[in-house]
Amino acid sequence: MDLGEQAHSVGAASPARRVRVNGIELAYETFGDPAGTPLLLVMGLGTQMLGWPDEFCRMLAAEGFCVTRFDNRDIGLSQHMTGAPVPNPVGAYLRRSRPPYTVADMADDAAGLIDALGHDSMHVVGASMGGFISQELAIRHPRKVRSLGLIMTSTGSRRVGRTAPRVALAVLKRRVVTDRAGAVEASLATQRLIGSPGFPLDTDRVRAVSGAAYDRAFDPEGVRRQLAAVTGQRDRTADLRRLDVPTLVVHGLADPLVSVSGGLALARTIPGAKFLGYAGMAHDLPAPLWTDLIGELVALTRRAGQPGPGVATAGPADAATPDVLGV
């Protein structure tokens, strides 16, 4: 189904389409030559596919990728689980309530999308909750994942990747949003709270993307269901140790939402993984880092074409390049 008239994206992309997978409908868009190297982008909690900026996707496409971004269930133009319970995220964290779906269910959604796109496998990059989903995808459907890029995410263990108390408190005190202007201002407030202190905040971009997201779909209950899936997620550490896939772990060294200990734990746990830590980056994707990050993803996918996971070597670190740790 063509959703081009409904989808208000910032910049040009293929018309949004909807496909039925895993018992639900997912909306997705593509960039680049359909014959290019297939790359799947998986976005995080409460964030539509627009969270992967059009310019970032076009830059990936220019490197020869056929890029697919999509709305997870309960967000954007994908199916919303309307009528499903909206559990208290704290109850899910304490295992006192059962979320209506899990991170593993969302990984099965992504696996179904890979099939629907006609690919046996794809390179997969996940950010934040999208990283949780991507890990489960690699664990549950290892043949579908050619390489794994994990950005600002963690293992699911409650010992690592913890949220800074000031951020947790601000989230708990957040007021209810009911209109477009309020949604835009809430997005700006969130970016000021968890955005990268080492890079200027592009307020015009935040306003444009958050406004477009509101116009596509506004469903706070869907976000709360996603949050329950995240707070109730399992610790994947034992399964991650058995992965055999080239992996790049990227983390902002100033991330207050998912602390850098989460990314370091991932890189230590997944065999052969490379850790890339950016000074001044927090829980977002600053535009000045895109060129370097895309270069790292290109190198990762080239590694995927070689036998074994391989171990990337550390490069020089200075003000213009990331801190690179081999772990």
KOLTI-274084 format. One line per 10 residues: their letters; for each residue x, y, z of C-alpha. Coordinates in Angstrom, 3 decimals. Layout:
REM KOLTI-274084
a = X:Y:Z; ...
//
This chain:
REM KOLTI-274084
mdlgeqahsv = 0.000:0.000:0.000; 1.443:3.374:-1.006; 1.455:5.785:1.920; 3.263:8.565:0.151; 0.441:11.068:0.587; 0.267:10.352:4.328; 3.999:10.259:5.055; 5.450:13.678:5.775; 9.181:13.057:5.744; 11.861:15.714:5.835
gaasparrvr = 13.534:15.513:2.428; 13.203:12.952:-0.319; 12.838:9.190:0.068; 10.951:6.462:-1.716; 7.211:6.552:-1.006; 6.465:4.884:2.312; 5.012:1.419:1.906; 3.341:-0.964:4.272; 3.880:-4.712:4.395; 2.381:-7.410:6.609
vngielayet = 4.950:-9.344:8.664; 4.791:-11.345:11.895; 1.046:-10.783:12.129; 1.222:-6.968:11.955; 1.800:-4.233:9.359; 5.064:-2.293:9.194; 5.682:0.907:7.243; 9.070:1.401:5.610; 10.987:3.607:3.186; 14.081:2.958:1.068
fgdpagtpll = 16.986:5.031:-0.213; 19.435:4.179:-2.980; 19.718:1.635:-5.757; 17.523:-1.432:-5.084; 20.454:-3.524:-6.326; 22.771:-2.001:-3.717; 24.084:-3.688:-0.586; 21.040:-4.121:1.706; 21.196:-2.195:4.982; 18.437:-2.105:7.616
lvmglgtqml = 18.218:0.807:10.100; 16.347:0.107:13.364; 15.306:3.117:15.430; 14.803:3.544:19.162; 12.105:4.064:21.765; 9.218:6.307:20.807; 11.039:7.488:17.679; 9.728:7.093:14.153; 11.881:6.169:11.169; 12.452:9.910:10.712
gwpdefcrml = 14.947:9.562:13.563; 17.312:8.317:10.850; 17.789:11.656:9.047; 17.199:11.724:5.307; 20.647:13.224:4.732; 22.270:10.401:6.726; 20.357:7.809:4.691; 21.327:9.480:1.414; 24.975:9.483:2.467; 24.753:5.747:3.122
aaegfcvtrf = 23.060:5.246:-0.253; 25.914:7.148:-1.920; 28.268:4.484:-0.524; 26.369:1.817:-2.470; 23.838:0.726:0.127; 20.169:0.136:-0.464; 18.971:1.602:2.824; 15.698:0.617:4.492; 14.345:2.461:7.509; 11.030:1.567:9.123
dnrdiglsqh = 8.615:2.396:11.911; 8.631:-0.156:14.725; 5.266:-1.442:15.864; 3.213:1.086:17.877; 4.890:4.104:16.258; 4.516:6.179:13.098; 2.681:4.589:10.178; 3.210:1.005:11.328; 0.451:-0.867:13.109; -0.441:0.446:16.539
mtgapvpnpv = -1.443:-2.151:19.105; -4.616:-0.240:19.927; -6.627:-1.931:22.631; -3.638:-3.752:24.089; -2.909:-3.076:27.754; -0.739:-0.087:28.597; 1.324:-1.435:31.493; 3.192:0.654:34.019; 6.852:0.616:32.896; 7.968:0.379:36.530
gaylrrsrpp = 5.770:-2.686:36.961; 7.378:-4.216:33.881; 10.830:-3.441:35.274; 9.928:-5.149:38.566; 8.394:-8.086:36.655; 5.031:-7.371:38.267; 3.262:-6.844:34.950; 3.706:-8.436:31.548; 4.151:-6.147:28.534; 1.792:-6.867:25.609
ytvadmadda = 4.883:-7.621:23.493; 8.628:-7.934:23.997; 11.846:-6.722:22.401; 12.136:-10.239:20.944; 8.723:-9.805:19.273; 9.997:-6.592:17.696; 13.085:-8.457:16.475; 10.795:-10.983:14.811; 9.061:-8.024:13.131; 12.416:-6.959:11.686
aglidalghd = 13.165:-10.521:10.545; 9.825:-10.613:8.754; 10.600:-7.293:7.079; 13.922:-8.664:5.776; 12.010:-11.567:4.227; 9.342:-9.276:2.790; 12.014:-7.125:1.153; 13.247:-10.225:-0.654; 16.598:-10.534:1.121; 18.106:-13.615:2.687
smhvvgasmg = 20.086:-11.298:4.978; 20.956:-7.633:5.521; 23.524:-5.525:7.309; 21.736:-4.231:10.417; 22.320:-1.007:12.374; 20.284:-0.293:15.506; 20.226:2.759:17.774; 19.180:2.713:21.444; 16.097:0.438:21.660; 16.826:-0.343:18.020
gfisqelair = 20.108:-1.773:19.274; 18.234:-4.038:21.691; 16.053:-5.186:18.797; 19.075:-5.710:16.530; 20.814:-7.859:19.141; 17.727:-10.057:19.497; 17.513:-10.245:15.707; 21.105:-11.516:15.500; 20.486:-13.993:18.330; 17.146:-15.321:17.089
hprkvrslgl = 17.794:-15.108:13.334; 21.591:-15.218:12.917; 21.489:-16.085:9.204; 19.601:-12.862:8.463; 22.315:-10.557:9.858; 25.460:-9.955:7.782; 26.969:-7.419:10.170; 25.795:-5.639:13.281; 26.129:-1.941:14.093; 25.042:-1.061:17.639
imtstgsrrv = 24.753:2.629:18.530; 24.134:4.041:22.048; 22.723:0.784:23.379; 23.405:-1.971:25.911; 23.179:-5.679:26.702; 19.952:-5.690:28.705; 21.876:-6.284:31.931; 20.786:-3.928:34.682; 24.362:-3.621:35.859; 25.465:-1.572:32.849
grtaprvala = 24.089:1.190:30.618; 22.270:2.848:33.493; 20.408:6.140:33.097; 21.737:9.172:34.974; 19.435:10.006:37.938; 18.803:13.558:36.675; 17.538:12.190:33.362; 15.354:9.537:34.991; 13.838:12.171:37.280; 13.142:14.526:34.384
vlkrrvvtdr = 11.392:11.746:32.457; 9.190:10.900:35.453; 8.212:14.576:35.841; 7.487:15.115:32.146; 4.106:16.699:31.529; 1.472:15.145:29.291; 1.564:16.436:25.700; -1.727:16.857:23.854; -1.017:19.016:20.791; 1.502:19.578:18.011
agaveaslat = 3.197:22.604:19.563; 3.565:20.759:22.846; 5.033:17.726:21.088; 7.625:19.883:19.320; 8.616:21.659:22.527; 8.829:18.330:24.364; 11.204:17.028:21.695; 13.402:20.098:22.085; 13.422:19.644:25.862; 14.415:15.998:25.432
qrligspgfp = 17.273:16.872:23.084; 18.557:19.487:25.517; 18.495:16.823:28.226; 20.159:13.907:26.396; 21.687:15.520:23.302; 25.404:15.812:22.650; 27.096:18.554:24.705; 30.065:18.661:22.343; 28.007:19.661:19.309; 25.506:22.497:18.709
ldtdrvravs = 21.848:21.542:18.869; 20.153:22.021:15.497; 16.838:23.343:16.793; 15.427:23.850:13.309; 16.008:20.174:12.495; 14.462:19.037:15.776; 11.384:21.196:15.197; 10.993:19.985:11.604; 11.368:16.286:12.401; 9.228:16.343:15.548
gaaydrafdp = 6.506:18.269:13.742; 6.595:15.804:10.843; 6.423:12.913:13.292; 3.374:14.431:14.982; 1.677:14.861:11.606; 2.341:11.205:10.689; 1.059:9.719:13.950; 0.776:10.750:17.591; 0.193:7.900:20.036; 1.564:8.299:23.586
egvrrqlaav = 0.047:4.954:24.601; 2.049:3.188:21.895; 5.240:4.762:23.252; 4.348:3.562:26.760; 3.882:0.029:25.473; 7.310:0.210:23.826; 8.754:1.520:27.087; 7.300:-1.438:28.977; 8.952:-3.801:26.487; 12.280:-2.046:27.090
tgqrdrtadl = 12.093:-1.905:30.881; 11.068:-5.566:30.982; 13.723:-6.764:28.529; 15.986:-9.699:29.334; 19.728:-9.772:29.895; 21.209:-11.007:26.583; 24.809:-11.329:27.780; 25.074:-15.121:27.619; 23.590:-15.273:24.114; 25.726:-12.374:22.890
rrldvptlvv = 28.879:-14.329:23.769; 27.887:-16.911:21.162; 27.362:-14.485:18.275; 29.527:-14.895:15.200; 28.915:-11.684:13.260; 31.184:-8.694:12.537; 30.113:-6.047:15.038; 30.761:-2.340:15.570; 29.684:-0.770:18.868; 29.351:3.034:18.834
hgladplvsv = 28.706:5.058:21.959; 28.782:8.677:23.019; 31.146:9.071:25.954; 28.764:11.683:27.401; 25.549:9.620:27.062; 23.326:10.200:30.144; 20.446:7.973:28.993; 22.356:4.758:28.280; 25.725:5.160:29.972; 28.855:4.192:28.072
sgglalarti = 29.263:1.137:30.322; 26.516:-0.461:28.215; 28.439:-0.066:24.977; 31.677:-1.245:26.571; 29.906:-4.324:27.929; 28.595:-5.129:24.456; 32.030:-4.809:22.883; 33.621:-6.999:25.544; 30.906:-9.619:25.215; 30.444:-10.014:21.433
pgakflgyag = 33.452:-11.872:20.000; 35.670:-9.678:17.818; 33.580:-6.530:18.288; 35.124:-3.100:17.837; 34.237:-0.256:20.213; 34.085:3.328:18.967; 33.643:6.042:21.593; 32.997:9.646:20.555; 33.926:12.420:22.962; 31.174:15.049:23.204
mahdlpaplw = 28.488:12.706:21.848; 25.523:11.776:24.032; 22.243:10.081:23.046; 21.803:11.320:19.498; 23.538:11.349:16.103; 25.346:14.692:15.689; 25.660:15.631:12.032; 29.406:16.446:12.261; 30.059:12.764:13.057; 28.079:11.287:10.157
tdligelval = 30.957:11.106:7.676; 33.230:9.321:10.135; 30.472:7.008:11.366; 29.463:6.045:7.824; 33.100:5.326:7.005; 33.202:2.957:9.979; 29.999:1.247:8.845; 31.409:0.801:5.348; 34.529:-0.781:6.846; 32.329:-3.043:8.980
trragqpgpg = 30.386:-4.326:5.992; 33.644:-5.005:4.151; 34.802:-7.071:7.118; 31.575:-9.025:6.863; 32.688:-10.297:3.492; 35.785:-11.898:4.994; 35.983:-15.220:6.894; 35.458:-14.871:10.628; 34.481:-11.760:12.594; 37.915:-10.140:12.512
vatagpadaa = 39.136:-7.488:14.949; 39.397:-3.881:13.840; 42.552:-2.033:14.804; 42.548:1.155:16.815; 43.060:4.385:14.912; 44.448:7.720:16.068; 42.312:9.752:18.448; 42.257:13.534:18.461; 39.711:16.347:18.496; 38.488:15.511:14.997
tpdvlgv = 38.391:11.728:15.304; 36.729:9.319:17.715; 38.357:7.612:20.670; 38.784:4.002:19.535; 39.210:1.191:22.019; 39.867:-2.413:21.013; 38.024:-4.553:23.569
//
